[in-house]
Amino acid sequence: MSIAARVLAVAGAVVMPVSLFFYWYEVNTGDSIFKMKGWDVFESTDTLMVIAALATLALLVVNPRHAGRMLLLVGTVMSGWILVQVIDRPAALGFFGDEVVSLRFGAALGLMGALLIVAAGALSGVRGDRTIVE
């Protein structure tokens, strides 16, 4: 695995859970505005993001040479999961209408962290060893 792929994987593994400390959603009820961090609004996504980040770091430590496909899998699953949370609001926001809920910086940061892990997996796949079997 190249140094660039490792840097991307570590950056994604750090950025993804750090995004939970930023505001993901803003609710404007007309009378007041509520900003909700990732830790406050999610039921299981926050836990999955931390587990995926730890799994990414473990892959880099335990078997960095063959971690490419697993990084691609972890990053793709988490990108899809986060994208679903962005499109289909979490249950905690269910009683607000769609017109009063808007996305904040944390949502973009979380998705970017997952996509960095995907990029690391893709980059290591491109640069992987190829052997010709005859």
C-alpha positions as a Markdown table, in Angstrom:
| # | Residue | x | y | z |
|---|---|---|---|---|
| 1 | Met | 0.0 | 0.0 | 0.0 |
| 2 | Ser | 1.4 | 3.4 | -1.0 |
| 3 | Ile | 2.1 | 6.2 | 1.5 |
| 4 | Ala | -0.7 | 8.3 | -0.2 |
| 5 | Ala | -3.3 | 5.6 | 0.4 |
| 6 | Arg | -2.2 | 5.3 | 4.0 |
| 7 | Val | -2.5 | 9.0 | 4.5 |
| 8 | Leu | -5.9 | 9.1 | 3.0 |
| 9 | Ala | -7.1 | 6.2 | 5.1 |
| 10 | Val | -5.8 | 7.7 | 8.4 |
| 11 | Ala | -7.3 | 11.1 | 7.4 |
| 12 | Gly | -10.7 | 9.5 | 6.7 |
| 13 | Ala | -10.5 | 7.5 | 10.0 |
| 14 | Val | -9.9 | 10.7 | 11.9 |
| 15 | Val | -12.3 | 13.0 | 10.1 |
| 16 | Met | -15.3 | 10.7 | 10.1 |
| 17 | Pro | -15.7 | 10.4 | 13.9 |
| 18 | Val | -14.5 | 14.0 | 14.5 |
| 19 | Ser | -17.5 | 15.2 | 12.4 |
| 20 | Leu | -19.8 | 14.0 | 15.1 |
| 21 | Phe | -18.6 | 16.9 | 17.3 |
| 22 | Phe | -19.9 | 19.4 | 14.7 |
| 23 | Tyr | -23.5 | 20.4 | 13.9 |
| 24 | Trp | -25.1 | 18.0 | 11.4 |
| 25 | Tyr | -28.6 | 19.5 | 11.4 |
| 26 | Glu | -30.3 | 22.8 | 12.0 |
| 27 | Val | -34.0 | 23.0 | 12.9 |
| 28 | Asn | -35.8 | 26.3 | 12.4 |
| 29 | Thr | -39.2 | 26.2 | 13.9 |
| 30 | Gly | -40.0 | 29.8 | 13.3 |
| 31 | Asp | -39.8 | 30.7 | 17.0 |
| 32 | Ser | -36.4 | 29.2 | 17.6 |
| 33 | Ile | -33.4 | 27.5 | 16.0 |
| 34 | Phe | -31.9 | 24.3 | 17.2 |
| 35 | Lys | -28.6 | 23.0 | 16.1 |
| 36 | Met | -27.9 | 19.3 | 16.6 |
| 37 | Lys | -24.5 | 17.6 | 16.7 |
| 38 | Gly | -24.0 | 14.1 | 15.3 |
| 39 | Trp | -23.7 | 12.6 | 18.8 |
| 40 | Asp | -27.1 | 14.1 | 19.8 |
| 41 | Val | -29.2 | 13.1 | 16.8 |
| 42 | Phe | -28.0 | 9.6 | 15.8 |
| 43 | Glu | -29.1 | 6.3 | 17.4 |
| 44 | Ser | -26.5 | 3.9 | 15.7 |
| 45 | Thr | -24.8 | 5.9 | 13.0 |
| 46 | Asp | -22.4 | 7.5 | 15.5 |
| 47 | Thr | -21.3 | 4.1 | 16.8 |
| 48 | Leu | -20.9 | 2.7 | 13.3 |
| 49 | Met | -18.7 | 5.6 | 12.3 |
| 50 | Val | -16.4 | 5.1 | 15.3 |
| 51 | Ile | -16.2 | 1.3 | 14.7 |
| 52 | Ala | -15.5 | 1.9 | 11.0 |
| 53 | Ala | -12.7 | 4.4 | 11.9 |
| 54 | Leu | -11.2 | 1.9 | 14.3 |
| 55 | Ala | -11.4 | -0.9 | 11.8 |
| 56 | Thr | -9.7 | 1.3 | 9.2 |
| 57 | Leu | -6.8 | 2.0 | 11.6 |
| 58 | Ala | -6.6 | -1.7 | 12.6 |
| 59 | Leu | -6.4 | -2.7 | 9.0 |
| 60 | Leu | -3.5 | -0.3 | 8.4 |
| 61 | Val | -1.6 | -1.7 | 11.5 |
| 62 | Val | -2.3 | -5.4 | 11.1 |
| 63 | Asn | -2.1 | -6.0 | 7.4 |
| 64 | Pro | -1.3 | -2.8 | 5.5 |
| 65 | Arg | -0.2 | -4.6 | 2.3 |
| 66 | His | -3.5 | -6.3 | 1.7 |
| 67 | Ala | -5.9 | -3.8 | 3.3 |
| 68 | Gly | -7.0 | -2.1 | 0.0 |
| 69 | Arg | -10.1 | -4.2 | -0.7 |
| 70 | Met | -11.2 | -4.0 | 2.9 |
| 71 | Leu | -10.8 | -0.3 | 3.0 |
| 72 | Leu | -12.8 | 0.0 | -0.2 |
| 73 | Leu | -15.6 | -2.1 | 1.5 |
| 74 | Val | -15.5 | -0.2 | 4.8 |
| 75 | Gly | -15.5 | 3.2 | 3.1 |
| 76 | Thr | -18.2 | 2.3 | 0.6 |
| 77 | Val | -20.6 | 0.9 | 3.3 |
| 78 | Met | -20.0 | 4.0 | 5.5 |
| 79 | Ser | -20.5 | 6.4 | 2.6 |
| 80 | Gly | -23.8 | 4.8 | 1.7 |
| 81 | Trp | -24.9 | 4.7 | 5.4 |
| 82 | Ile | -24.0 | 8.4 | 5.9 |
| 83 | Leu | -25.7 | 9.3 | 2.6 |
| 84 | Val | -28.9 | 7.6 | 3.7 |
| 85 | Gln | -28.8 | 9.6 | 7.0 |
| 86 | Val | -28.4 | 12.8 | 5.0 |
| 87 | Ile | -31.2 | 12.1 | 2.6 |
| 88 | Asp | -33.6 | 10.3 | 5.0 |
| 89 | Arg | -33.4 | 12.2 | 8.3 |
| 90 | Pro | -32.7 | 10.4 | 11.5 |
| 91 | Ala | -35.7 | 9.4 | 13.7 |
| 92 | Ala | -34.9 | 12.1 | 16.2 |
| 93 | Leu | -35.8 | 14.7 | 13.5 |
| 94 | Gly | -39.0 | 12.8 | 12.4 |
| 95 | Phe | -41.5 | 15.1 | 14.0 |
| 96 | Phe | -40.1 | 18.2 | 12.2 |
| 97 | Gly | -41.2 | 18.8 | 8.6 |
| 98 | Asp | -38.5 | 18.7 | 5.9 |
| 99 | Glu | -38.8 | 22.4 | 5.2 |
| 100 | Val | -37.5 | 23.3 | 8.7 |
| 101 | Val | -34.5 | 21.0 | 8.8 |
| 102 | Ser | -31.3 | 21.9 | 7.0 |
| 103 | Leu | -27.9 | 20.2 | 6.8 |
| 104 | Arg | -24.8 | 21.7 | 8.5 |
| 105 | Phe | -21.0 | 21.3 | 8.2 |
| 106 | Gly | -20.8 | 18.0 | 10.2 |
| 107 | Ala | -22.8 | 16.1 | 7.6 |
| 108 | Ala | -20.4 | 17.1 | 4.8 |
| 109 | Leu | -17.4 | 16.4 | 7.0 |
| 110 | Gly | -18.7 | 12.9 | 7.9 |
| 111 | Leu | -19.3 | 12.0 | 4.3 |
| 112 | Met | -15.9 | 13.3 | 3.3 |
| 113 | Gly | -14.2 | 11.1 | 5.9 |
| 114 | Ala | -15.9 | 8.0 | 4.5 |
| 115 | Leu | -15.0 | 9.0 | 0.9 |
| 116 | Leu | -11.4 | 9.4 | 1.9 |
| 117 | Ile | -11.4 | 5.8 | 3.1 |
| 118 | Val | -12.9 | 4.8 | -0.3 |
| 119 | Ala | -10.2 | 6.8 | -2.1 |
| 120 | Ala | -7.5 | 5.0 | 0.0 |
| 121 | Gly | -8.9 | 1.6 | -0.9 |
| 122 | Ala | -9.2 | 2.5 | -4.6 |
| 123 | Leu | -5.7 | 4.0 | -4.7 |
| 124 | Ser | -4.2 | 0.9 | -3.1 |
| 125 | Gly | -6.1 | -1.3 | -5.6 |
| 126 | Val | -4.6 | 0.7 | -8.5 |
| 127 | Arg | -1.1 | 0.4 | -7.2 |
| 128 | Gly | -1.5 | -3.2 | -6.0 |
| 129 | Asp | 0.9 | -6.0 | -7.1 |
| 130 | Arg | -0.2 | -7.7 | -10.3 |
| 131 | Thr | 1.1 | -11.2 | -11.1 |
| 132 | Ile | 0.4 | -13.0 | -14.4 |
| 133 | Val | -0.6 | -16.6 | -14.0 |
| 134 | Glu | 0.1 | -18.8 | -17.0 |
